[in-house]
Amino acid sequence: MVLALLLDVVLVVAFAAAGRASHDSDVLAGLWQTSWPFLVALLVGWLVVRGWRAPAAPVRTGLGLAAVTVAGGMLLRAASGQGTALPFVVVATLTLFAVLVGWRVVARAIGALRARRSLSRGAGSRA
C-alpha cells in the first residue's frame, strides 16, 4: 500500500514538473505551488476510495482516485487563485487518468503474466 501511494505521489509531482517545464518555467521554484493542490486531492482520493484496500486495482482504486485528484486539484487551484483554463483542465485530466490508472493496469498485467508462468511451470513439472 505504501509503495502504491508513494508511486502516486511521484507521478503527480512528475506531472506538475512536466507542466512547468513545458511552459519554460523554473521547475524547482514553482513545483510546490503547482503540485500541492493535486497532492492534497490525491490524499483525499485515497481516503475516499479507500485505496489501501486494493491499492493496485485499476478500476476500483485507479479511476476513482484519478477523478478525485483532478476534480479536487482543480477546485483547490481555483480557490487559491491559480489558473484552471480549459486546456489545462483537459491536459491534466488526460495525464492524471493515464498515469494513476495506467501504472495499475501495467501492474495487473505483470501479475497475471507471472501467475500464468507459475501455473504453467507447475503443470509442466507434473507431466
N, C-alpha and C positions, 0 to 999 in steps of 0.2 A: 504494500500500500504506500509506504513512504517513497519508494522508488518511482511509483506512478505519479504521485503528487509532485515530486521533485522534477520529473521529466516534464510535466505540465507547466511548472513554473519556468523552467529553462526555455521551453518552446514559446511561452508568452513573452518572455524577455527578448528572445531572439526575434520574434515578430516586431516588437517595438523598436529594436535596434535596426532591423532591416528597413523599417519605415522611415526612421530618422536618416539613415544612410542614403536612401533613395531620393531624399529631398536635400541632399548635400548639407545636412545639419551636423553639428558636433554630436556624435553618437553618445559619448560618455556624459557630456554635460547635461543633456536633456533626457537621458534614458529613464531615470526615475520618474520624471514628470510625465513621460509618455506611457510608461508601463504600469504605474501604480493603480490607475482605475481598473485595468484589466486583471491585475493580480488580486486586488480586493474582490472583484467579481468572481474570479476563479475560485478563491477560497470559499466564498458564499455558495458557489455552484457545487463544490464538493460536499457542503453540508446539505444543500437542497436535494441532490441526487443520491446522497449517502454513498459517495464514491468509494469509501473504504469497504463496502460490501462486495463490490465487483469492480475493482479498480481498472482492470484491462478490458472490460466489456465495451465494445464499440457502440452498441445501441443503447443499452441500459444506462451506461455512465457517459460515454463519449458525446452522444447527441445532446443530452440534457445539459451536460457541463459546458459544451460549446455555446449552446443557446443562452444560458445564464451568463457566461463570460462576455459574450458580445453585447447582450442587452444591458447587463449591469455596468459593463465598462463604458458603454455609450452614455448611459444615464449619469454616471459619475463624472465623465468628461464634460458633459453639458453643465452639470451642477457646479463644476469647478472652473467654468469659463473656458474650457478647451474646445477645440473645433469638433463638429460632428457633421461635416459636409457629406452629402450623399455618396460621392465617390469613395470617401474614406470608409463610410459605413459598409459599402459593398465589398471593398477590398478586405477590410477587417473581418467581415462575416465569412467570406470565402476562405481566407487564410486560416482563421482560427478554427473553423469547422474542419478544414483539411488536416491541420496538424493535431488537433485534440482528438479527432476521430481516427485520423489516418494511422497514427502510431499504434493505436489499439487494434485496428484491422490487421496491420502487419504482425503484431504480437500474436494475435489469434491464429493467423495463417501459419506462422512458425510453430506454434504449439501444436496445431493439427498435423503438420508435416512430421514433427518429432514423434507424436503419438502413433502415426501411421507407420513410420520406420520402426519404432519399437515393437509394434504388433507384428509387422512382417518378419522381423528378426526372431521374435519368439515363436512364430508359426514355422519358420524355416528350420529352427533347431529341433523341432519335434518330429520332423519328417524323416 
